[in-house]
């Protein structure tokens, strides 16, 4: 399910997340949107162009942790909200996200979510 998150940490206000049936996040928007309508439009844009988009695996040289992002025309359409210890896990995460995009439901409303505490 695509859910728009109201109350994002930046001033834009809305960020979509793709949630699996077990409530785990598969991916999220590459940028925040100023309105719910713009956020929903970003989801529809992703759906229209995800097959042409390029998935990029990114490793943090300092930690060795992996993450991914999905780009089209130099615009980040989606990114992974967590990091992986192994490249193969990161690659599998991107594959799962891409498989879920065309079958996920799109919510007609935003859900207010409090930001998580930052781990130190």
C-alpha positions in Angstrom: 0.0 0.0 0.0 1.2 3.5 -0.8 0.6 5.8 2.2 1.4 9.5 2.3 3.0 10.5 5.6 1.8 13.8 7.0 4.1 15.7 9.3 7.3 15.0 7.5 10.4 16.4 9.2 11.1 19.0 6.6 8.9 21.9 5.7 7.4 20.2 2.6 5.1 18.1 4.7 4.2 14.9 2.7 6.3 11.8 1.8 4.9 8.6 0.5 5.9 5.1 1.7 5.3 1.7 0.1 4.2 -0.6 2.9 4.2 -4.4 2.7 1.4 -6.5 4.1 3.4 -7.1 7.3 3.7 -3.3 7.8 7.3 -3.2 6.8 8.4 -0.3 4.6 9.7 -1.4 1.1 10.6 2.0 0.0 9.7 5.7 0.2 9.5 8.8 -2.0 12.8 10.4 -3.1 11.6 13.8 -2.0 8.8 15.4 0.0 5.8 17.2 -1.5 4.1 20.4 -0.4 0.6 18.9 -0.6 -1.1 15.5 -0.4 -2.2 15.8 -4.0 1.4 16.4 -5.1 2.5 13.4 -3.0 -0.1 11.2 -4.6 0.9 12.5 -8.1 4.5 11.4 -7.3 3.2 7.9 -6.6 1.3 7.8 -9.9 4.5 9.1 -11.7 6.5 6.3 -10.1 3.9 3.8 -11.3 4.0 5.2 -14.9 7.8 5.2 -15.1 9.3 2.6 -12.7 10.0 0.1 -15.5 12.2 2.6 -17.3 13.9 3.8 -14.1 17.4 2.9 -13.1 18.0 1.2 -9.7 21.3 2.3 -8.1 23.0 0.5 -5.3 25.0 2.8 -3.0 27.6 1.8 -0.5 28.6 4.1 2.4 32.4 3.8 2.3 32.7 4.7 6.0 30.3 2.0 7.3 30.2 -0.5 4.4 26.3 -0.4 4.6 24.3 -0.6 1.4 21.1 1.2 0.3 19.4 1.8 -3.0 17.5 4.5 -5.0 15.4 4.5 -8.1 16.1 7.3 -10.6 14.5 8.5 -13.9 16.0 11.4 -15.8 18.2 12.3 -12.8 15.2 12.5 -10.5 15.1 10.2 -7.5 11.7 8.5 -7.7 12.2 6.3 -4.7 14.7 5.3 -2.1 15.1 2.7 0.7 14.6 3.9 4.2 17.1 1.6 5.8 20.6 0.2 5.2 21.8 -3.3 4.6 25.0 -5.0 5.6 25.2 -7.0 2.4 24.9 -6.0 -1.2 22.8 -9.0 -2.1 20.2 -8.0 0.6 20.1 -4.5 -0.8 19.6 -5.8 -4.3 16.8 -8.2 -3.2 15.1 -5.2 -1.4 15.1 -3.2 -4.7 13.7 -6.2 -6.6 10.9 -6.7 -4.0 10.1 -3.0 -4.2 9.9 -3.1 -8.0 7.6 -6.2 -7.9 5.3 -4.5 -5.4 4.9 -1.1 -7.3 2.3 -2.3 -9.9 0.2 -4.2 -7.4 0.1 -1.9 -4.4 -3.0 0.0 -3.4 -2.8 3.8 -3.4 -4.3 5.4 -0.3 -6.8 8.3 -0.7 -5.7 9.9 2.6 -2.5 10.7 4.5 -1.6 9.2 7.8 0.1 11.4 10.4 3.2 9.7 11.8 5.4 11.0 14.5 9.1 10.9 13.7 11.1 8.1 15.3 13.6 8.8 18.0 17.1 9.0 16.6 19.3 6.2 17.7 22.8 7.0 18.9 
